[in-house]
Amino acid sequence: MQDVTDLAFMRVIAGYGAPDYFFTEFFRVHAQSRPERHILRSIDENDTGRPVFAQLIGEDVAHLVRTAAELARHPIAGIDLNLGCPAPKVYRKNVGGGLLREPGRIGDILAALRDAVPGLLTVKMRIGFDDDMHFDRIIDIVNASGIDLLSVHGRTVRDMYRGEVRYERIARAAARARCPVLANGNVTSASRAAAIVRGCGSAGVMIGRHAIRNPWIFRQCRERFSGLPETRVALSLVREYVDRLYRETREPGVPEVAHVNRMKKYLNFVGQGVDRQGAFLRDMRRAQSEGELLGACDRHLLARPDAEFAPEPYPGVVARPNCEAPGGDACALEAATA
């Protein structure tokens, strides 16, 4: 997740039950690019006990190959190509989800990367750009390229994070692809993950933004898949998570108000499981200082410390993380649910 899965966040998540592996934020690849130092830290200083894949986004074959070779000198689990980012500022450059309009170009990129990457090469994609007309062809390209793992988000790029996830398309990918397929999109809880895997026949799930809301979700998934009782999370534990996230993600020299705004982006997701009326979100969003923000957390999370943190987001309680940036007039995501 861009602007989320940095080293600090990975460390926090690992404290509650890490995923099987992480994917970095994406390295932007173009003629002048070099691997971003802050993303390299999440590889070189990774002490979570879990492997990390280096995620690339770009369209220039030669520079993607060059960057993959540079990253191979670092302790990566493999290279991951992003064919799914739905942000307009990304796809307008014909990278990320924008490439789904050009299957032939995808084929050229994957063939070159497969020749250049001796280890694991993975892909994440959506079912299409405006529609799924190229879906089967792209799966066949994935097969021809010898991809080791495919993650499929069951919406189009134009859908962004709205609308229904088309799990039947993920099921088709799982049946058609020669590599393991991970299902992505609205993986909101361990019970939902189990239902998705069962319905799609996928090898597993990829979890993104719901891990911000519930960092216990990976542990709970393991428990569910093993037939064990799921860990119950009380609001007091969520308060401890907020405190850890606040401390670990704070960077030297960053003004307090900037860090508070960053935390509010995280807390937009956390708040989906605090109360069904959205009172915590309304209170938290008004905070302008550390004291105000943590005070709101105390009022809503410690007033009922033993109450259960909802395993699923409350219906109608919507995260709007992109509204927290100073001067932001509009939300890039009306509802972030994937």
MIRO-149843 format. One record per residue (C-alpha): residue in one letter; y, z, x. Coordinates in Angstrom, 3 decimals. Layout:
// residues N
<A; <Y; Z; X>>
...
// end
This chain:
// residues 338
<M; <0.000; 0.000; 0.000>>
<Q; <3.259; -1.133; 1.522>>
<D; <5.692; 1.697; 2.316>>
<V; <2.949; 4.201; 1.446>>
<T; <-0.130; 3.997; 3.667>>
<D; <1.479; 5.148; 6.886>>
<L; <-0.062; 7.620; 9.318>>
<A; <1.460; 10.668; 7.623>>
<F; <0.171; 9.681; 4.192>>
<M; <-3.283; 8.868; 5.575>>
<R; <-3.455; 12.328; 7.129>>
<V; <-2.437; 14.017; 3.891>>
<I; <-4.999; 12.084; 1.844>>
<A; <-7.738; 12.806; 4.388>>
<G; <-7.171; 16.520; 3.821>>
<Y; <-8.370; 16.195; 0.233>>
<G; <-11.317; 13.861; 0.799>>
<A; <-10.650; 10.614; 2.609>>
<P; <-11.711; 7.163; 1.386>>
<D; <-14.521; 5.383; 3.219>>
<Y; <-11.861; 3.405; 5.084>>
<F; <-8.142; 2.729; 5.024>>
<F; <-6.120; -0.477; 5.075>>
<T; <-2.777; -0.413; 6.853>>
<E; <0.485; -1.526; 5.376>>
<F; <0.711; -5.252; 5.968>>
<F; <1.833; -6.676; 9.279>>
<R; <4.316; -9.454; 8.516>>
<V; <3.300; -12.533; 10.499>>
<H; <5.647; -15.387; 11.403>>
<A; <6.885; -17.212; 14.489>>
<Q; <9.031; -14.328; 15.743>>
<S; <6.852; -11.451; 14.609>>
<R; <5.151; -8.809; 16.668>>
<P; <2.997; -6.051; 15.174>>
<E; <5.332; -3.387; 13.798>>
<R; <5.219; -0.215; 15.850>>
<H; <5.196; 2.191; 12.931>>
<I; <2.145; 0.435; 11.462>>
<L; <0.417; 0.410; 14.851>>
<R; <0.742; 4.196; 14.868>>
<S; <-1.530; 4.379; 11.824>>
<I; <-4.176; 2.634; 13.953>>
<D; <-3.654; 4.075; 17.425>>
<E; <-3.094; 7.668; 16.264>>
<N; <-5.547; 7.629; 13.371>>
<D; <-7.255; 11.011; 13.418>>
<T; <-8.525; 11.021; 9.834>>
<G; <-12.137; 10.426; 10.799>>
<R; <-12.140; 7.185; 8.816>>
<P; <-11.860; 3.601; 10.132>>
<V; <-8.746; 1.554; 9.411>>
<F; <-8.416; -2.185; 8.826>>
<A; <-5.303; -4.034; 10.001>>
<Q; <-3.808; -5.944; 7.084>>
<L; <-1.975; -9.234; 7.711>>
<I; <0.350; -11.210; 5.478>>
<G; <1.558; -14.669; 6.399>>
<E; <0.846; -18.384; 6.138>>
<D; <1.201; -19.783; 9.670>>
<V; <-2.311; -20.310; 11.014>>
<A; <-1.422; -20.159; 14.693>>
<H; <0.604; -16.981; 14.383>>
<L; <-1.988; -15.298; 12.179>>
<V; <-4.580; -16.027; 14.859>>
<R; <-2.216; -14.767; 17.576>>
<T; <-1.547; -11.544; 15.682>>
<A; <-5.235; -10.951; 14.986>>
<A; <-5.909; -11.269; 18.720>>
<E; <-3.123; -8.797; 19.515>>
<L; <-4.452; -6.298; 16.980>>
<A; <-7.977; -6.642; 18.331>>
<R; <-6.755; -4.733; 21.400>>
<H; <-6.280; -1.692; 19.160>>
<P; <-9.017; 0.475; 17.572>>
<I; <-9.269; -1.404; 14.269>>
<A; <-12.278; -1.675; 11.970>>
<G; <-11.412; -5.289; 11.275>>
<I; <-8.746; -7.710; 10.049>>
<D; <-7.755; -7.969; 6.382>>
<L; <-5.809; -10.910; 4.907>>
<N; <-3.512; -10.179; 1.973>>
<L; <-3.722; -12.822; -0.755>>
<G; <-2.585; -10.528; -3.522>>
<C; <0.881; -9.046; -3.035>>
<P; <2.769; -9.789; -6.293>>
<A; <6.294; -8.935; -5.130>>
<P; <8.606; -11.910; -5.796>>
<K; <10.319; -11.529; -2.412>>
<V; <6.863; -11.967; -0.862>>
<Y; <5.307; -14.756; -2.887>>
<R; <8.505; -16.832; -2.756>>
<K; <7.809; -17.168; 0.965>>
<N; <4.367; -18.547; 0.069>>
<V; <2.544; -15.557; 1.501>>
<G; <0.493; -12.826; -0.144>>
<G; <-0.186; -13.801; -3.739>>
<G; <1.867; -16.958; -3.291>>
<L; <-0.961; -18.554; -1.328>>
<L; <-3.224; -18.481; -4.385>>
<R; <-1.424; -21.652; -5.484>>
<E; <-2.819; -23.479; -2.424>>
<P; <-6.584; -23.080; -2.033>>
<G; <-6.658; -25.690; 0.727>>
<R; <-4.188; -23.671; 2.767>>
<I; <-6.287; -20.546; 2.234>>
<G; <-9.301; -22.445; 3.537>>
<D; <-7.453; -23.451; 6.712>>
<I; <-6.294; -19.884; 7.333>>
<L; <-9.673; -18.265; 6.735>>
<A; <-11.526; -20.806; 8.859>>
<A; <-9.162; -20.205; 11.779>>
<L; <-9.297; -16.428; 11.423>>
<R; <-13.082; -16.464; 11.173>>
<D; <-13.268; -18.393; 14.450>>
<A; <-10.809; -15.977; 16.089>>
<V; <-12.047; -12.624; 14.759>>
<P; <-15.359; -11.513; 16.278>>
<G; <-15.643; -8.448; 14.082>>
<L; <-15.138; -7.790; 10.382>>
<L; <-12.828; -10.098; 8.432>>
<T; <-11.913; -9.087; 4.896>>
<V; <-9.729; -10.478; 2.112>>
<K; <-7.899; -8.956; -0.806>>
<M; <-6.800; -11.223; -3.620>>
<R; <-5.791; -11.460; -7.256>>
<I; <-7.483; -13.734; -9.779>>
<G; <-4.727; -16.322; -9.473>>
<F; <-0.996; -16.926; -9.464>>
<D; <-0.010; -17.939; -13.022>>
<D; <-3.595; -18.303; -14.197>>
<D; <-7.107; -18.291; -12.773>>
<M; <-7.602; -22.055; -12.458>>
<H; <-8.354; -21.840; -8.702>>
<F; <-10.421; -18.671; -8.889>>
<D; <-13.903; -20.134; -8.453>>
<R; <-12.714; -22.478; -5.719>>
<I; <-11.189; -19.615; -3.747>>
<I; <-14.382; -17.566; -4.063>>
<D; <-16.284; -20.575; -2.699>>
<I; <-13.811; -20.769; 0.207>>
<V; <-14.419; -17.080; 0.875>>
<N; <-18.146; -17.825; 1.006>>
<A; <-17.729; -20.821; 3.294>>
<S; <-15.540; -18.777; 5.638>>
<G; <-18.092; -16.014; 6.145>>
<I; <-15.837; -13.242; 4.871>>
<D; <-17.397; -9.784; 5.187>>
<L; <-15.739; -8.019; 2.234>>
<L; <-13.648; -9.192; -0.719>>
<S; <-11.382; -6.978; -2.825>>
<V; <-10.310; -8.442; -6.169>>
<H; <-7.463; -7.182; -8.324>>
<G; <-8.133; -8.336; -11.867>>
<R; <-4.643; -9.554; -12.718>>
<T; <-2.595; -12.607; -11.757>>
<V; <0.394; -12.438; -9.451>>
<R; <2.717; -13.039; -12.409>>
<D; <1.120; -10.102; -14.229>>
<M; <2.195; -7.813; -11.383>>
<Y; <0.947; -4.388; -12.587>>
<R; <1.290; -5.052; -16.303>>
<G; <-1.218; -6.192; -18.851>>
<E; <-4.953; -5.867; -19.068>>
<V; <-7.148; -6.003; -15.990>>
<R; <-9.668; -8.824; -16.371>>
<Y; <-12.778; -7.109; -15.181>>
<E; <-14.911; -10.054; -16.273>>
<R; <-13.290; -12.095; -13.490>>
<I; <-14.135; -9.381; -10.987>>
<A; <-17.696; -9.454; -12.302>>
<R; <-17.744; -13.226; -11.770>>
<A; <-16.564; -12.739; -8.177>>
<A; <-19.258; -10.114; -7.604>>
<A; <-21.885; -12.537; -8.874>>
<R; <-20.554; -15.592; -7.019>>
<A; <-19.508; -14.130; -3.669>>
<R; <-22.015; -13.728; -0.861>>
<C; <-20.210; -10.669; 0.512>>
<P; <-19.707; -7.268; -1.140>>
<V; <-16.881; -7.207; -3.692>>
<L; <-14.621; -4.257; -4.429>>
<A; <-12.983; -3.988; -7.856>>
<N; <-9.289; -3.116; -8.018>>
<G; <-6.916; -2.515; -10.890>>
<N; <-6.490; 0.571; -13.093>>
<V; <-9.010; 2.612; -11.116>>
<T; <-7.460; 5.737; -12.535>>
<S; <-10.225; 8.316; -12.079>>
<A; <-13.772; 8.854; -10.873>>
<S; <-15.191; 8.294; -14.352>>
<R; <-13.203; 5.078; -14.635>>
<A; <-14.413; 3.976; -11.190>>
<A; <-18.016; 4.520; -12.225>>
<A; <-17.518; 2.540; -15.430>>
<I; <-15.864; -0.333; -13.549>>
<V; <-18.639; -0.540; -10.953>>
<R; <-21.248; -0.426; -13.692>>
<G; <-19.508; -3.090; -15.758>>
<C; <-18.560; -5.445; -12.918>>
<G; <-21.588; -5.082; -10.702>>
<S; <-19.227; -4.593; -7.776>>
<A; <-20.167; -2.812; -4.561>>
<G; <-17.413; -0.267; -5.126>>
<V; <-13.734; 0.086; -5.915>>
<M; <-10.479; -0.158; -4.034>>
<I; <-8.034; 2.544; -5.085>>
<G; <-4.320; 2.197; -4.481>>
<R; <-1.536; 3.937; -6.325>>
<H; <-3.735; 6.376; -8.214>>
<A; <-4.549; 7.981; -4.878>>
<I; <-0.864; 8.923; -4.690>>
<R; <-1.161; 10.601; -8.071>>
<N; <-4.498; 12.240; -7.322>>
<P; <-5.518; 12.573; -3.659>>
<W; <-8.777; 14.220; -4.769>>
<I; <-9.911; 10.957; -6.385>>
<F; <-12.072; 9.812; -3.462>>
<R; <-13.915; 13.136; -3.357>>
<Q; <-14.342; 13.010; -7.127>>
<C; <-15.718; 9.462; -6.923>>
<R; <-18.339; 10.558; -4.394>>
<E; <-19.275; 13.462; -6.645>>
<R; <-19.512; 11.220; -9.706>>
<F; <-21.607; 8.589; -7.929>>
<S; <-23.908; 11.329; -6.604>>
<G; <-24.371; 12.951; -10.013>>
<L; <-22.515; 16.121; -8.979>>
<P; <-19.853; 17.987; -10.975>>
<E; <-16.389; 16.661; -10.214>>
<T; <-13.829; 18.834; -8.470>>
<R; <-11.430; 20.329; -11.010>>
<V; <-7.799; 20.293; -9.914>>
<A; <-5.396; 22.986; -11.087>>
<L; <-1.613; 22.537; -11.162>>
<S; <-1.261; 25.123; -8.389>>
<L; <-3.254; 22.822; -6.095>>
<V; <-0.969; 19.938; -7.019>>
<R; <1.993; 22.113; -5.996>>
<E; <0.354; 22.651; -2.596>>
<Y; <-0.204; 18.876; -2.291>>
<V; <3.478; 18.228; -2.993>>
<D; <4.474; 20.719; -0.309>>
<R; <2.131; 19.151; 2.243>>
<L; <3.322; 15.655; 1.377>>
<Y; <6.958; 16.751; 1.708>>
<R; <6.389; 18.272; 5.162>>
<E; <4.105; 15.610; 6.607>>
<T; <6.131; 12.563; 5.529>>
<R; <9.501; 13.889; 6.685>>
<E; <10.829; 11.947; 9.669>>
<P; <13.276; 13.300; 12.261>>
<G; <16.842; 12.205; 11.670>>
<V; <16.311; 11.113; 8.067>>
<P; <18.942; 12.685; 5.782>>
<E; <17.673; 15.165; 3.227>>
<V; <18.734; 13.046; 0.254>>
<A; <16.854; 10.032; 1.632>>
<H; <13.675; 12.058; 2.038>>
<V; <14.105; 13.523; -1.445>>
<N; <14.354; 10.000; -2.853>>
<R; <11.223; 8.991; -0.973>>
<M; <9.374; 11.991; -2.378>>
<K; <10.524; 11.114; -5.873>>
<K; <8.712; 7.789; -5.504>>
<Y; <5.475; 9.674; -4.832>>
<L; <6.151; 12.209; -7.575>>
<N; <6.624; 9.471; -10.162>>
<F; <2.873; 8.964; -9.886>>
<V; <1.985; 12.657; -9.639>>
<G; <3.983; 13.332; -12.786>>
<Q; <1.707; 11.120; -14.852>>
<G; <-0.864; 13.921; -14.808>>
<V; <1.333; 17.016; -15.159>>
<D; <2.322; 17.082; -18.843>>
<R; <1.934; 14.656; -21.708>>
<Q; <5.616; 14.861; -22.696>>
<G; <6.874; 13.705; -19.282>>
<A; <9.080; 16.784; -18.899>>
<F; <8.237; 17.155; -15.195>>
<L; <9.253; 13.556; -14.519>>
<R; <12.564; 13.926; -16.326>>
<D; <13.365; 17.137; -14.447>>
<M; <12.226; 15.847; -11.063>>
<R; <14.161; 12.586; -11.342>>
<R; <17.459; 14.490; -11.616>>
<A; <16.941; 16.293; -8.295>>
<Q; <19.377; 15.458; -5.505>>
<S; <18.359; 18.015; -2.876>>
<E; <15.253; 19.624; -1.434>>
<G; <15.936; 22.825; -3.336>>
<E; <16.363; 21.010; -6.645>>
<L; <13.239; 18.901; -6.126>>
<L; <10.939; 21.728; -5.084>>
<G; <12.458; 23.945; -7.755>>
<A; <11.453; 21.402; -10.396>>
<C; <7.943; 21.392; -8.932>>
<D; <7.789; 25.185; -9.111>>
<R; <8.937; 25.264; -12.734>>
<H; <6.380; 22.762; -13.942>>
<L; <3.435; 23.336; -11.618>>
<L; <3.496; 27.105; -11.130>>
<A; <4.428; 28.208; -14.639>>
<R; <0.815; 27.378; -15.605>>
<P; <-0.896; 27.472; -12.210>>
<D; <-4.454; 27.461; -13.566>>
<A; <-3.882; 24.652; -16.062>>
<E; <-5.807; 21.476; -15.305>>
<F; <-4.130; 18.502; -13.711>>
<A; <-5.074; 15.613; -15.998>>
<P; <-7.788; 13.421; -14.435>>
<E; <-6.282; 10.387; -16.208>>
<P; <-2.583; 9.545; -16.553>>
<Y; <-1.158; 10.698; -19.857>>
<P; <-0.597; 7.740; -22.216>>
<G; <3.009; 6.620; -22.267>>
<V; <4.021; 8.623; -19.177>>
<V; <5.203; 5.801; -16.944>>
<A; <5.850; 5.843; -13.211>>
<R; <8.980; 3.980; -12.124>>
<P; <9.038; 4.561; -8.356>>
<N; <11.360; 1.687; -7.500>>
<C; <14.162; 3.270; -9.518>>
<E; <14.458; 6.090; -6.988>>
<A; <16.166; 4.086; -4.250>>
<P; <19.899; 4.817; -4.006>>
<G; <21.882; 2.168; -5.846>>
<G; <18.827; 0.727; -7.556>>
<D; <19.852; -0.812; -10.874>>
<A; <16.512; -2.082; -12.034>>
<C; <12.842; -1.412; -11.580>>
<A; <10.717; -3.936; -9.763>>
<L; <7.726; -2.416; -11.551>>
<E; <8.098; -1.588; -15.215>>
<A; <4.813; 0.245; -15.020>>
<A; <2.791; 0.827; -11.885>>
<T; <-0.735; 1.384; -13.046>>
<A; <-2.959; -0.225; -10.406>>
// end
